[in-house]
Each structure stands twice: as structure tokens, then as C-alpha cells.
Amino acid sequence: MEDKKLFGTATVGAKGQVVIPAEAREALDIKPGDKLYVIGSHHKKVVGFIKEDQLAELVSKFVNMGETFSEFLEKHK
């Protein structure tokens, strides 16, 4: 839990914009111009952000795992 932190609050403005607290931007290395993908669950009423480069890395890992699994299945037919 050491790397998890509540950084404070953010208010949604009339245009739906959210300002990420400065402490969070600094700790998470979020810079002006960074693309953030909004993720969430309407079921659990949870919303979060993931940086574009982190999402790309996550997708790459899933693809690699899928390829590895496919190779494993091919070898064990």
C-alpha cells in the first residue's frame, strides 16, 4: 500500500473538466500535454485515469502473454 495515496479532491466543472491536484501531477509525473485515458466502472461508480504510455505498455504485455499462450498451445497439441 506504500505506493497508493489519496491526493485530495477534484471538482468537476460545468464543462466536465477536472483539475488534477498538483501533488498528484508531480508524484505521477503528469505533464501538460500528456494524454490520459479515462477508465471506470458505472456499476461500482469508480473512475480513474491512466497515462497513454502506461496503457500502451499494458496492452503490449497482454498481447505478448497471448502470443506466449498461443505458442504454448501450439507446442502441446
Backbone bond lengths (Angstrom), bond angles and torsions (degrees), N, CA, C in turn:
res aa  C-N    CA-C-N  psi(-1)  N-CA   C-N-CA  omega(-1)  CA-C   N-CA-C  phi
1 M - - - 1.447 - - 1.523 111.90 -
2 E 1.314 118.51 -6.55 1.459 120.60 -176.59 1.519 113.06 -60.31
3 D 1.339 117.91 -31.54 1.464 120.38 -177.36 1.523 112.42 -89.38
4 K 1.319 117.57 0.89 1.458 121.20 -179.77 1.527 108.21 -103.16
5 K 1.335 115.45 136.46 1.449 118.68 -176.42 1.515 110.00 -151.70
6 L 1.301 116.61 143.83 1.455 122.66 171.02 1.523 106.61 -89.79
7 F 1.322 116.81 116.95 1.455 121.79 -173.83 1.520 113.52 -91.49
8 G 1.304 118.69 1.57 1.458 120.21 -179.07 1.509 110.44 118.21
9 T 1.313 115.35 -154.17 1.458 119.90 -176.55 1.519 110.87 -119.51
10 A 1.308 114.75 160.52 1.458 122.48 173.90 1.522 106.41 -137.41
11 T 1.311 116.03 137.22 1.455 120.98 -179.81 1.523 109.43 -101.74
12 V 1.310 115.88 134.98 1.465 120.99 176.42 1.525 107.66 -81.61
13 G 1.332 115.98 123.35 1.455 121.11 -179.90 1.520 112.03 -80.60
14 A 1.324 115.81 176.81 1.467 122.31 -177.96 1.527 112.56 -59.23
15 K 1.333 117.34 -29.64 1.463 121.72 179.47 1.529 112.06 -92.04
16 G 1.329 117.26 7.42 1.453 121.28 179.68 1.516 113.80 82.96
17 Q 1.306 117.76 9.04 1.460 121.67 -178.89 1.520 111.00 -82.47
18 V 1.320 114.96 146.47 1.459 122.12 179.31 1.521 108.36 -126.32
19 V 1.322 116.81 133.47 1.455 120.99 174.70 1.526 107.58 -97.54
20 I 1.327 115.69 122.48 1.460 120.96 178.98 1.524 107.25 -80.66
21 P 1.330 118.29 128.98 1.463 120.27 -178.22 1.532 112.21 -54.58
22 A 1.334 115.88 143.03 1.463 122.26 -177.41 1.523 111.94 -54.68
23 E 1.318 117.45 -41.87 1.469 120.87 -179.41 1.530 110.96 -60.34
24 A 1.328 116.49 -39.26 1.466 121.00 178.48 1.520 110.04 -68.18
25 R 1.344 117.18 -44.00 1.464 120.38 179.94 1.518 110.80 -60.34
26 E 1.315 116.62 -41.42 1.472 120.51 179.64 1.523 111.06 -67.95
27 A 1.323 117.23 -48.90 1.466 121.48 -176.81 1.521 112.06 -64.97
28 L 1.344 116.79 -33.30 1.465 121.30 -175.85 1.522 112.48 -100.91
29 D 1.329 116.31 7.11 1.464 123.33 177.66 1.532 111.72 54.43
30 I 1.319 115.82 47.64 1.466 121.75 176.91 1.517 107.41 -94.73
31 K 1.310 115.34 120.17 1.462 122.43 -175.89 1.528 110.50 -112.38
32 P 1.351 117.67 157.15 1.466 119.89 174.77 1.534 110.12 -55.56
33 G 1.307 116.05 134.92 1.461 121.04 -179.55 1.521 113.91 93.87
34 D 1.342 118.31 -15.38 1.465 120.27 176.57 1.517 109.41 -61.95
35 K 1.325 116.47 140.92 1.466 120.95 174.42 1.526 107.74 -91.71
36 L 1.319 114.91 130.29 1.459 121.12 176.30 1.520 107.90 -117.44
37 Y 1.314 116.28 132.02 1.464 121.11 175.74 1.522 107.48 -93.71
38 V 1.317 115.48 135.84 1.457 121.28 -179.80 1.520 107.44 -91.51
39 I 1.318 115.36 126.23 1.468 121.08 179.49 1.523 107.81 -124.73
40 G 1.302 116.89 155.53 1.451 118.29 179.15 1.509 113.03 177.81
41 S 1.294 112.95 -178.90 1.455 121.70 179.31 1.527 107.83 -135.41
42 H 1.331 116.09 115.08 1.462 118.11 178.22 1.525 110.74 -68.62
43 H 1.322 115.54 -23.87 1.461 121.21 -179.76 1.526 111.40 -67.25
44 K 1.331 115.64 -44.55 1.461 120.43 -176.98 1.524 112.42 -100.17
45 K 1.340 116.16 1.27 1.466 121.74 179.12 1.532 111.08 57.47
46 V 1.332 115.21 49.60 1.456 122.29 -179.50 1.524 108.65 -120.12
47 V 1.324 117.06 139.91 1.457 121.04 176.23 1.529 107.89 -138.05
48 G 1.318 115.74 146.23 1.459 120.42 178.90 1.513 109.85 -153.56
49 F 1.297 116.10 175.48 1.458 122.74 179.81 1.517 109.21 -126.28
50 I 1.325 116.54 148.77 1.457 121.50 172.71 1.524 107.22 -136.60
51 K 1.337 115.76 134.37 1.454 120.46 -179.75 1.523 109.66 -68.10
52 E 1.337 115.57 147.98 1.460 121.30 -175.95 1.525 111.98 -56.47
53 D 1.339 118.02 -43.68 1.465 119.78 -178.75 1.522 111.77 -66.35
54 Q 1.333 117.25 -33.57 1.460 120.40 177.65 1.525 110.79 -70.09
55 L 1.329 116.84 -38.33 1.460 120.49 177.82 1.529 110.20 -65.32
56 A 1.329 116.52 -41.98 1.468 120.36 178.65 1.523 110.38 -61.60
57 E 1.322 116.82 -40.46 1.471 120.86 178.48 1.528 110.62 -65.03
58 L 1.319 116.72 -41.18 1.459 121.19 178.90 1.522 111.30 -64.17
59 V 1.321 117.07 -44.26 1.466 121.56 178.58 1.527 109.94 -62.59
60 S 1.324 116.80 -42.64 1.462 121.42 178.62 1.528 111.30 -59.68
61 K 1.324 116.70 -41.76 1.474 120.43 178.38 1.525 110.95 -63.82
62 F 1.337 117.43 -41.52 1.468 120.54 178.20 1.519 110.85 -63.25
63 V 1.332 116.60 -42.83 1.467 120.52 179.86 1.524 109.82 -63.31
64 N 1.329 116.55 -44.98 1.474 120.38 179.00 1.523 111.38 -61.79
65 M 1.329 116.83 -40.78 1.465 120.02 178.07 1.519 110.12 -63.40
66 G 1.336 116.62 -41.38 1.463 120.80 178.46 1.513 111.71 -62.63
67 E 1.342 116.64 -42.55 1.468 120.56 178.66 1.522 110.54 -64.74
68 T 1.333 116.44 -42.43 1.463 120.50 178.83 1.521 110.35 -62.33
69 F 1.317 116.96 -42.67 1.459 121.39 179.50 1.523 110.74 -64.73
70 S 1.340 116.74 -41.62 1.463 120.75 177.90 1.520 111.25 -61.58
71 E 1.335 116.59 -42.73 1.467 121.12 177.74 1.521 110.75 -62.68
72 F 1.330 116.86 -41.26 1.453 121.28 178.35 1.536 110.72 -61.10
73 L 1.334 115.57 -46.50 1.465 119.81 -179.81 1.534 110.88 -63.17
74 E 1.322 116.78 -39.48 1.461 121.75 -179.57 1.535 110.49 -63.13
75 K 1.324 116.63 -40.47 1.470 121.23 -179.76 1.520 112.71 -70.60
76 H 1.301 117.03 -25.67 1.460 120.84 -173.79 1.537 113.18 -109.33
77 K 1.301 115.69 28.10 1.480 119.64 176.65 1.498 110.11 -77.76
